[in-house]
Amino acid sequence: MTTTLITGANKGLGFETARRLVAAGHDVWIGSRDAHRGGRAAQRLGARLVLLDVNDDASVAAAARTVEAAGGLDVLINNAGVEARTADNGVAGAEETTADLMRPVFETNVFGLVRVTHAFLPLLRRSAAPVVVNVSSGLASLSRVTDPGDPAHPYPGVAYPASKAAVNMITVQYAKAFPGMRINAVEPGYTATDLNGHTGVQTVAEGAEIIVRMAQVSPDGPSGGYVDAHGPLPW
């Protein structure tokens, strides 16, 4: 049985991804900072809970020990993420963006992803078919954001797109370093979740589709890619 860990999986895209992978026969770990919400989600899904705060070294190390003691890991889905918002819950544009505003976004979206991946690499390297899925964004595409005709172009934020562009580069470099693993970045699309105040135009079922697909990629499948449900995206 394939064992899968999903960070930030007690709600939204992570929860729906977990639901779909449990249905596909995966043994799923719900990574959650909150024991109550994570435990409730795991119970609803028939999954297992592991307390995991991607911003905390000790928490991540403890989660890795828990998963290792239970038998190991085949698939890691780095789903946990945050966006920079202003006091009135709008997107912080260039004028409002400060280093202090960007820091927590990078702490979760970039450093948290690296922290988790680094901690679980020894387990993944023991798997016969290791897979890493990094949840990125269409806003990480410089080609799209600089194209006036693209829907991503009007987005005013700095911190979130910059953090996801970093995720794309991290994905490429890890894929080069570990050719025996399938490591890809995915764009779920503009999905209605807490991240965007449920303003997205897709359901979580639609958004989770590409995450679920790439979590099940075969050992001879693509690696180092940046894709959405329709195929490769421009960097």
N, C-alpha and C positions, 0 to 999 in steps of 0.2 A: 504494500500500500504506500502511496506517495504521501509524505508528510510535508505540510505547508504551514508557514508562519506568515501572518498578515499583520503589519503594524497599523495602529489606528483603526481597528476593525470592529469596534463596538457600535458603529453607526455608518450611515452613508454608503459610499462606494466600497469601503472595506467590508462592511457587513454584507452587502449584496454579493460581493466577490466570494466571501466565505460561504454564503448560502449556496451559491452555484457550485463551488468546488466540493463542498460536502456532498451535494447531490451527485457529483461526478465520481465520488468514491475516495476523495482525499481525506486524510486524517488532518484536520485543520486546527491550528493554534490561533486563538484570538489574542492578539497583542493589544493590551489596553492599560492606560495609566490608572484608571479607576476600577477598583475591584468590584464594586457593586454593578456598575453599568456593563463592565466586561463580563462578569459572571452571568448576568441576565442574558446578554447576547449569546454567550456560549451555550447556555441552557436551551435557549430558543432554537439554536442551530444544530445542536448535537455536536458541538465542537468543544475544544479544551481552552481554558483560560491560562494565559501567562501574563503576569503583571510586567509591563514594559513601558518605561518612559524613555523615548528615544533621546532625550536631552540629558540623561543621567547615566554616567558611566557604570555606577554600581548596579543600577536597575537593569541595564542591558547585559552586563556580565552575569547577573543572577538569572536572567531569562535564558541566556545561552546554556548555563549549567542545567537548568530545569529541562530544556528541550533535549539536551545531550543525554541526560540521565534516562529520559523516556524513550530513547532509541535513535535520535538523530534528526536530520533535516534534509529534505530534497529540494524544496522550493521556498524562496524568500521573496515576499512581495512588500516592497518599501512604499507603503501607501500614506503614512502619516504626513500631514502637511498643513501649513497655515498661510494666511494671506495678510498683508498689511492693510489695516483699516483706520480711518480717521475717527474722531470722537463721535461723529454723527453716522458712523457705519458706512461711510463712502470709501471709495478706493483712494488711497493716498497717492497723489500725483507727484510729479517731479519737484514742484515748489514746496510741498509738505514733507518730502522725503528727507530724513536725517539718518545719520549712522545709527543712532539709537533705535529708530523705527525699523531699519533694515536688519539689525542684529538678531532679533528673535526669529525673523523669517528664515534667515540663513542658519540659525541654530537648529531649527527643526528640519527644514527642507533639505539642507545640504549637510551640515555637520552631523545631524541625527542620522541621516541615511548612511553616511560613511561609518559612523560609530556602530550602527547595527550590522552593516555588511561586514565590517572588520571582525566583529565579535563572532559572527556566525560562519565566517569563511572556513574555519577548520572542520565544521560539521558538513558544510556543503561539499568540501573536497573529498569527503568520504562517501558521498552519494554516488550511485551509478549513473545518475542522470540529473545533475544539479542545474537549477534554473533560478535566475534572479530577474524580477520584474520591478523596474523603477517607475513609479507613476510620475510622469512629467506633465506637460501642458502644451497646447498649441501656441501659447504665448511665449514658449521658449524658442520658437523658430524665428531667427533674425530675418529670414526671407519673407515670412508672412507678416511680421510686425512692421516691416519697412515697406510693404506693398500697400499703397493707398486703396486698392480695390479689395483687399482681404478683410474679412470681418474682425481679425485680430488687430488691425491697424489702429482703430480709435482707442484701444485700451490705454489709460493714462498712467497706470502704475509702473513703478520702477522695481521695487523689491521682489515681488512675486515672479515676474518674468525672468529677472536676473538670476534668481535662485534656481529656477527650473532649467535655464540655459546651463547653469553649472551642473545640474543633475545629468543633462545630456552628455556633457564632456566627461563626467565621472563614469557614466555608463560605457562610453567608448573606450576609455582607458582601462577599465576593469575587464571589458571583453577582450581586449588585446592581451592583457596580463594573464588571463585564465581561459585559454582557448578550449579547454575541456568543458566549460560551462556555457550555458545559453543565457546571456545577459542583455536585456533590451530595455529601452525606455518607451513608455506608451503614453498616448494622449487620449484620455477618456472622452473628450468633448466637453462642451459647456453644460454641465450636469447640475441639476438642482440639488444642492447640499447645503449644510450649515456654513461651509467655507465661503460661499457667495450669497448668503442670506436667502437661499432657495430661489435665486433669480435665474438660474440656468434653464435652458430650453429642453434639455433631455431628462429622462427619468434615470434613476440609478441603475435600473435594469439595462438600459441602453448604454450607459457609461461604463458599466462593469464588463461589457462584452469583450472588449479588446484585452482587458486585464486577465480575464479568465482564459481567453484564447492563448495568450502568450505564456501564461502559467503552465500550460499543458503542451508547450512546444517540444518536439522530439529532439533527441540528442544530435541529430543531423540538421536541425532547423537553424534559422537565422540567429545571429548574435551581433551585438554592437549596433543594433538598429534603433530607429526612432519612428514609431508607427502609430496610426490610428486604425479604426475599424475598416477603413477602405484601403490601407496599404501604407507604404513608406511616406514620410513627411520630409519636406525640405529643411535642412538645418538653418 
